[in-house]
Amino acid sequence: MLACVFKAKNQWAVEEVAEPECGPDEVIVRVKACGICGTDLHILQAEYFSDFPIIAGHEFSGVVERVGEKVTQFKPGDRVTADPNIFCDRCYYCKINKNNHCLNLEAVGVTRSGAFAELVAVPEKCLFPIPEGLSFQEAAMAEPLACVIYGIQRSNLRPGERVLIFGAGPIGLLLLCAFQKSGASLVTMVDVSEKKLNLAQELGAHAVVVADGREGSRLREMAPLGFEVVVDATGIPAVQEKALQFVQPDGTYLLFGVAPRGALMKVEPYSIFKNDLRIVGSFAVKKTMQYSLNLLASGAIPVNRLISASFTLNDFGLALSEVLDNPDHLKVQIVFP
C-alpha cells in the first residue's frame, strides 16, 4: 500500500509499505480523509515524542476493510472515524479517570502507524460510526473538535463569561464555535491573518483584533478589566506569555496550543497569586469523541467551512507547503479515492 513515512527529522517520503496486520480486536480501515495537524508538524520536526520512522496522521475517517476475530461492533463497509488515543484501562491513571495520562498510552499516527496511508489498523474500542449525512472530510474533523471539547471542559467556562482566543486557525475557530455553544456571552479573536479573522466574524466572533503590535491597547480598550477566559491556540511561546496579561482576576488561562518541547515562557508567580489565576493545560482528548460527533451531526459546528484545501497522498509535499507557507491556510487534508 502507499503511505507517507516520516523517516527522520524533516525527512519524509511517499512510498510502498506493507499493509498493516489486523489483530484479533482490531479493524483495518481504508482511509478516505486525513487532516494535517500541528502535532504532525511537531512529529516531523522531532519536537514530539514519536520515534522515526513513523506513518503519522491521526485525524481521519474511512471505511472498514476487514475486522479481527474478536470484533463485534463493526463490519466491512461501515463508515467510521476514530479517537486515535489508545488507553490501557489498567494503569493507575486509567483507573482514576485520567485516561489521557495513561502510563501505557499509545496513539494511532503518533506511537504507531497512522492514517497518512491507504490502510490503517485501529483497535475496535477506538472506533466510532460516522453519523448519517456527514462527509468523510467532515468526519475527519471529529478528532480535533473532540480535543476542543475537552479544552472547554478544562476551562470551566461559566454561562455569560467572555472569552479571548489568540489564534484563528482551524483550532481557534473550532474553539470559537464550541465556546459559543457552551454559553460564552462573547468571543474575541486575535490573529495576524485578516482573512482568518473575517471568517471568525462570519462564524459569530463578537470582535476581532489584528495582531500587528498594537493589539494590546485595543484589547485593553475593549475589556479594561480583562477576560474571564483567555485561550492560546497558537503554540507560540511569545504569544502564550503575552496572553496571560489579559486574564481577569479569578479567571482562567487555557494553554491549548502545542509549544515545542523545551520552549519557555516567563511568568510572574506573584501575579498568579495576587489575581487568583487558574492556568490549565489541555492534552489531547478524554472520552469526548462521541460529544464531538453529536455536535457535528447536529450541524452546530460548520466544519466544512474550516477545510481550506485537500490533496492526494502523492501530493503530500504540496499539502505540507500549504500548511507551512500559506499564512491564511485552515485545515488541510489528504483525501483518498
N, C-alpha and C positions, 0 to 999 in steps of 0.2 A: 504494500500500500504506500501511498505518497504521504509524507509528513514533513513538517518543518522542524529540524533538530537544532536546538541551541547547543553548539559544540564546545564553546569556551567563551570567555568574556568578549562580548561584541562580535562573536563569530557564529554564524548560523548557515544552514543550507537546507533547501527543499530537495529531498531525495527519497528513494525507495527504501523502506524498512520492513521488517517482519510484522505481520498482523499481530495484534495483541491476543494472548491466550485468555480464554474465558474460564474463570474459577467457578466452583460449584454454586457460589452465592453471588455471582457477578452477571452483568449484562453487557453485551457488546453493542455499542451504539454507533450507527452510521451518522456521522456529523453532518449537519445541514448549515449551521451558522455558529461562529465563534468570535466573540469580541476580543479586541486587543485592549488589555487593561494596563494601568500604570504599574501594577505588580509584575506583569510580563516584562516590562522595560527594566524594572529593578533586577529581575532574574537575569536578563540578558547582560546587564551591566555589572553582574556579580555583587549586587547590593542587597540580595535577599538570601534566604537560607537554602537555596537549591544547590545541588551538585550537578556538574556537567558530566556527560551530555544529558539533556532533558528535552522532551517534547512538551512545551508549555501549552497554555490555553485552558482556562477554567470557566469561562462564561459561554456556555454552549447549549445547543439544542440539537435534536436529531431524531432518528427512527431506530427502534430496536431491531438489530440484525439477528441476534441469537441470544439465548439465555442459558445459564448454568442449570444443573440438575436440581438444585435446591430452590431455584427462583419460582415464586408462586404468584406474584402480583403483576408481572409483565409478560408480554408475548411478542414475537416478531411482528413488526408493523406498527406497534404503538408509538405515538409521538411523545417524546419525553425531554425533560431538562433535568438538571442535577444541582444539588448542593455539593460542591467539589470537596468539602471537608469531611474526612473520614475519622470519626471518633471511635476509640476502642471500647467505650462504655464499660470499662472495668477499672480504670485507674482512679486515684484519689479525686482528681478534679471532675471527672465524668460522674462520679458517684455523688458529688455535691452540686450538680447542675452548673458546672463551669466547663462545659464540654469544649468550648473553643480554646481552652488551655490544656486540653488533653495531653498527658505526658507521652502519649504514643501517636500524636497527631500526624496523619498523612493527608495529602491533598492532591486531587487529580490536577495535573498540569503544574504542580509545584514540587512535590516529592516523588511523584510517579507520573508516567506518561499521560499527557493531556490531549486536548482536542484541536490543536493545530495539525490535524491528521484526518484521514478519511474515516478511521475507526478508532474508538476509544473504549477501554474497559472500565466499567463503573460498578461498585457494589450496589446491589439491589436496594439497600437501605438508604442510599443517597439519591435515588431517582424519584421524579415526580411527573405525573402525566401533565401534558400541556392542555390547558383549558380550550375548549372548542372556540374557534374564532380568532385565536392568536396565531400569527405567523411564526415561522421558525426564528426570524430575526428579532421579533418582539420577545419571544420566549427566551432568547439568549440574553436578554436584559434582566431576567428574573434574579440572577445571582447578584449583580451589583445593586439592584433595588433591595434585595434581602439584607445586604450589608448596610445600606442606608437605614432601613427599618431598625436594625439593631443599634445603629448610632443614635437614632432618635430616642429609642428606649433608654440608652445610656445618658442622654441629655436631660432626662427628667423634665421635659417641657411641660409647663402648666398652661391650660387654656387662657388665651389672651396675651401671652407673653410675646415680646418682639425678638426677632432672630436676625442676626447679621452673619452672612456667609461670604468668606473670602474664597474666590474661585468659582467661575461659572462654566466649568467644563461639564461633561456628562454627569459626573458625580455631584457636583454643585447644583446642577439643575434638577437632578433626582431629589436631592435634599430639599430644594425649594418646593417642589411639588408635594413631597411627603410631609414636610413641616406644615404646609398649608392644610393638608388633610388631617393633621394631628392637633389643630387648634391654635396655631400661631396667629396673632392678630395682624401682623405684617412681617414681611421678609425683605431685607435689603441685601443686594448682591454687589460685590466688588470684583472687578476683573480688569485685565489690560485690554481685552478684546471687546470693542464696541458691538461687533456682530453678535457675540455671545450674550452681551448684556441686553441687546434688543430682543433676542429670543426670550431671555429671562423676563422681560416686561410682558411679552406676549403670553407667557405662561403664568403671569399673575404676580410677579415681584412688585412690591409696593414702591420701591425706589431702587435705582441702580447708580453706581458710582464708578467712574473710570479710575483705575489705579495709575495715576500719572505723577505721583509725588505730592499731590495736593489733596489726596483722598482723606487724609486725617482730619483736616479742618472742616471738610464737608460733612464727614460723619459726626463730628462734634456739634456742628450746627443742627443736624437732624436729630441727634439724641445726646444732649448735653450731659445727661447722667449715665449714658451707656445703654447697652442692650442686655436683656436678661439672659439670652443665649447667644454666644458667638461661636462660629464654627470655622475651622480651617479645612478647606478641601483642596489645597494646593500641594501640600507636602514640601513646601519650600521653607526652610528654617527661618530665613529672614522675615518672611510673611507671618509665620507662626509666632515669632517673637513680637512683631508689631501688633498682631491682632489682640493679644492679651489685654492691651490698654483700654479696649472698648467694652470690656465686660463690666456690667453694672455690679455694685456691691451685692453680695449674696447671689451672684449669677453663676452661670456655668460656661466653661470654655471647653468645647469639644474638639479634640485633636483627631480629625478624621483622615486628613491627607497623610500619605506614607512618605516620610522623610528618609533619605539614605541612612543606613546603619552607620553609627559613629558621628553623625552630624549633631551639632549642639545649638541650643538657643539659650540666651541669658534671661533669667527670671529673678526678680527681687522677692525673696521669701517674705519680707515684711509686708509687701502689698497684698500677697495672698492671705496672710494672717489678718491684716487690718480690714480687708474688704470681704472676708468670709467667702473667698472664691473656691469654686469647685473646678478642678482641672481633670478631665476624664479622657481616656483613650477609647478607641472602638476598634477591636481587632476582629476582622472577618465577620462571621455570622454566628448566631447561636439559636438554631431551630426557628429561623424566621423566613425560610424559603416558602412555606405554604402561605404565609401572610402576603408575601410579595406576589405570588401567583393570584391570590384573591383580588388584590388591587389591580393587577393587570387585566384580569378577566372582567372586572367592573368597568374598565375604561377610565378609571380615575387618574391614571398616570400615563400621559401620551408619549410613551417611549419611542414611538415611530418618528417623532419629531427630533429625537436626540441622536438618531443614526445618520451621520453625515456622509459616509462613504462605505462602499463594500468592494472587496477584491477577491479574486480566486486565490487559492493556495499558491499557485505558480507565480502570482504577482505579489508575494509576501513582501518583497523589497519595496514595492510601490506603496503598499499599505503602511509599512514601517516609516517610510519617508513622509507620508501624510501625517502620521502621528507626531513625528519629531520635528518636522519643518513647517507645518501649517499651523500658525497660532490660532486660527479660527476653527480647527477641527473639533468635532464632538466625538461620538462613538464611531470608531472604525471597525468593521467586521470582516472576517474571512467567511465567504459563503461557498457552498458546495452544491453541485447539481443534484 
